[in-house]
Amino acid sequence: MTANFQSEHLDYFLDIYGQVDFLPIYGHESRLYDINNNMVIDFSAGIAVNSLGHAHPALIGALVEQANKLWHCSNIMLNQPALELAKLLVEKSCFDKVFFCNSGTEANEAALKLARRYAFKNFNKKNKIVSFKNSFHGRTLFAVSVGGQTKYSQDFAPLPSGIEHGIFNDINSAISLINDETAAVIVEPIQAEGGVIPADINFLKKLRELCDEHKAILIFDEVQTGLGRTGKLFAYEHYGVEPDIISLAKALGCGFPIGAILVKEKFANGFEIGSHGTTFGGNPLACSVALIAFKIISNPEFLTQVLNKSTVFFNIINEINNDLQIYDDIRGIGLLIGAELKDEYKNKARDLMNLGFKYGVATLTATADVTRFTPPLIINHIDINYGFERFYNAIKELKNS
Ligand SMILES: Cc1ncc(COP(=O)(O)O)c(C=O)c1O
């Protein structure tokens, strides 16, 4: 890293990310390297994006092959990679129709707009959206308003209206809010940014029941939980609850930007020609990469190894915690894992993440009190052990500081 990288950076960029002191130049599998070949073990995977690690040869192959053929032709024309990807997504899920966009936020925006329009077309006075406190659904004005963390919306008023927030995992709260005026209910099967908090099975089942009773559309935001992250292709499979729409992004392109919603047939006519759209969504470059990524990730053997590695991760974090006593709770599903700091280390998750980088391991936070682990799903056992050796030293330094 150049000595003045941090200060130079602030000369040119809006100061919104508070970036760590590491400038990666290239990556390979679960490792990132800076210009001096300092290596960081990546337990973050670009925030649950690089599920196949860095520089996966099959993804590079797909990208280069497509780059030599056709980059973009706009959605006034069909394209072959988008069609193949859509077919596969439908085949491997409980959904019937696909819309491609470029990010998770856009996927949620599309899902919510579709739900509102479906209700507008089919019912009288039905436009409420029910979401949950502590949730995160992205950064457009609609998405921060639907999201349940006021810190992301409070300074941007006036906000879109008709949105209510219940208490996550509280069935009575859901019952009190969902009624015949509800157009859609949106929920993360695991609240990820909000602290890695899995939904209770009975909570999601009740949401399904309430949505059926009141003819509301149930949307699962699977931007972070989808595509193998939890050891199943989609997190809804863990719960035995089928939503009407899911939103996807992050690992769909494994680093190449692409998002999508998958929609049940019944609700597909919420959109008609012209009612929604995007210039770049579903472009051939993104779809050709996502197609190969999805073929690899949706293989049942691939998903099984995610669950095996999840056990290894949980075991090691628990071992470290038995020794160093830093976390109160270690939770999550598959390779989306959160570890909540004990009270004496309150607000120290970011300090610990920064120390991790100092010792050569990239982790994430989820709120100020939770360390989040979202490693590449292809991470090998050597790198798991290597990363945790480094993280152990980071925790020791935090405890001594
Ligand atoms: C559950 C969830 N929804 C939506 C988003 C927003 O996705 P994007 O940053 O691609 O717009 C995120 C991003 O972290 C997320 O975790």
The ligand as an SDF file (V2000), in Angstrom:
LIG
                    3D

 16 16  0  0  0  0  0  0  0  0999 V2000
  -30.3870   -8.5680    2.7290 C   0  0  0  0  0  0  0  0  0  0  0  0
  -29.8630   -7.5060    1.8130 C   0  0  0  0  0  0  0  0  0  0  0  0
  -30.7160   -6.8850    0.9810 N   0  0  0  0  0  0  0  0  0  0  0  0
  -30.2850   -5.9400    0.1350 C   0  0  0  0  0  0  0  0  0  0  0  0
  -28.9760   -5.5510    0.0940 C   0  0  0  0  0  0  0  0  0  0  0  0
  -28.5340   -4.4850   -0.8580 C   0  0  0  0  0  0  0  0  0  0  0  0
  -27.8090   -5.0490   -1.8970 O   0  0  0  0  0  0  0  0  0  0  0  0
  -26.8900   -4.1260   -2.8310 P   0  0  0  0  0  0  0  0  0  0  0  0
  -25.8140   -3.5680   -1.9550 O   0  0  0  0  0  0  0  0  0  0  0  0
  -26.3790   -5.0700   -3.8840 O   0  0  0  0  0  0  0  0  0  0  0  0
  -27.7490   -3.0680   -3.4110 O   0  0  0  0  0  0  0  0  0  0  0  0
  -28.0550   -6.1600    0.9550 C   0  0  0  0  0  0  0  0  0  0  0  0
  -26.6430   -5.7400    0.9530 C   0  0  0  0  0  0  0  0  0  0  0  0
  -25.8950   -5.9240    1.8590 O   0  0  0  0  0  0  0  0  0  0  0  0
  -28.5110   -7.1680    1.8430 C   0  0  0  0  0  0  0  0  0  0  0  0
  -27.6790   -7.7770    2.6740 O   0  0  0  0  0  0  0  0  0  0  0  0
  1  2  1  0
  2  3  1  0
  2 15  2  0
  3  4  2  0
  4  5  1  0
  5  6  1  0
  5 12  2  0
  6  7  1  0
  7  8  1  0
  8  9  2  0
  8 10  1  0
  8 11  1  0
 12 13  1  0
 12 15  1  0
 13 14  2  0
 15 16  1  0
M  END
$$$$
